[in-house]
Amino acid sequence: MLRDTDNPAGSAQFGAIQSVAPSLGVAVSPINTTNAADIERSVGTFASAANGGLIVTGSATATVHRKLIIALAARYKLPAIYTARFHLSLGGLISYGPDYLDQFRRAAGYIDRILKGEKPGDLPVQAPTKYELVINLKTAKALGLDVPATLLARADEVIE
């Protein structure tokens, strides 16, 4: 699991995934990064182990270095899942995360309420309610992976 150690959410995400991993029969190892050199070195070291894959947590570091991360995943033939669909346009394999367009639409309602006089501090914090699964079949083919039909059927979008 590639996570930014400067981002507190990375530790929380790792804990959540680590708690579920045994029930799925997988082991989860943190790949701690804060910059491009960390990413390149850590992913290269991780890739030397057999049967690995990457979970790339959402962070500013992962966004800034997304081209590097995707290139390393391709170089080392590592299947990787990302938190945002924009990774797939660069060659990422799978994304599963909040539907940002839906969040922007919902934010418009908050803006309307604020413009009508409500105090921002009085409005409740909202978590995402809509998530999307996107699969890049071009990348799956390049990695030599067959994506199960059941997974393709569940996807919100399939890039061919």
N, C-alpha and C positions, 0 to 999 in steps of 0.2 A: 504494500500500500504506500504509494508516493504521497507524502504529506509535507507541508511547510511547518517546520517546528516553531516559526514565529507566529503562526496563526493558531490561537487557542481552539478553534473549531477542528483543526486537524487531529488533535488528541481525542476530542469527543467522538469524532467520526471513527477513529481507529478503535476506540473502546467499544462502540456499537457494533462494528463489523467483527471485531475479535470475539465478542460474546456470542455471536451467531455462527461463526466459522466451524466450531466442532460439530454442530448438528448437520453441517453440510459436508463434513469429511475433508475439510481443507485447513491448512495452516496459514496464518496471516503474519507477515513480517513487516515491520515499519521500514520505509526507506525515507529517512529524514533529510530534508533539503531546505536550503534557504536561497540558493543561487544556481546559476547555470553549471558551474564547475561541480557542485554537489550532485546535481541531477545527472550529469554525464558520468561521473565516477560511480555513483551509487547504482544507477541502472545497469551500467556495464558489469559491475560486480554481481548484482542480483541475477543478471541474465546468464551467468555461468552455471547456475543451478538448473536442474532439469524440471520440466513441467511447471513453469512459472507463468504468471500473468500479472498485469498491473491494474490496480484500482487507483485512479488519479483523483485525489480529493480536490474540491473546489477551493482555490486560493488565488491571491494576486500573483504569487510566484508561478503557479501552474498556468495561469492565463498569459502572463508575460512570456513564459518559456514554452508555450504550447507547441510551436513548430519544432523545437528541439526534442521535446518529450515524444511527439508523434514520430519524428525521424528515428529516434532511438528505439522505439517500439517496433518500427518497421525493420531497422537494421538487425535487431536481435530476435526478430520474429516472435515478439511477445504480444499476445492478445491483451488489449487494454480497454477499460471502461472509463468514461469521463462523465462529469456532471453536467456538461452543456453540449448541445448539439453543434455549436460552431466548431468544435474539434473535428467533427466528421467531414466537414468541407475541406479540411487539410489532410485527410487520410486516416483519421481515427476510426476505430472499429465499432464501438458501441457507446452510446450516451444514454444515461438515465438520470433525469433530474427535473427540477421545476420547469414548467412551461413559462418562460420569461415573458412572452407576449401576454399571457393571461395575467401575470403579475402587474404588468404595465397598465393593462386595462383596469384592473382593480385599483391601482394607485390613482387613476383618474377620479374615481369616486371619493377618495380621501382628499384630493386637491379641491374638488367641488365643495366638500364639507368645510374645509378650512377657509375657502373663499367666502363661504356663507357665514363665517364667524366662529366656528368651533375651534377650540384650542388644540393644536397638534398633540400636546401632552395628555389630553383627555381621550384621544382616540386609541382604541386597542391595537396592539401589535398583531399583525396577521401573518400567519405562516402560509406557505404555498398550499393550494388545494388541488392543483392539477399538475401531474407529472407526465413526462413523455419519454418513450423509449424509441430510439432511432438506431438503426443498424445499417452499416455500410458494407454491402455485399462485395464491392470491389476489393476492399481491404481484407475481408474474410477469405476471398479467393487467393489474394497475394500471400496470406498466411497459411494457406492450405487447409482452411477450416470449412467444414460443412455446418451451416447454421440450421438447426432443426426447424422443420416446418411449423411446429407448435410455437416456437419463439418468434418466427417471422409473422405468424398470425396475430400475435399479441402486440407487435410493434405498431407505433403510431405512424412511423414512416420507415420505408426501406429505400436506401440509396443503391441503385443498380449500376 
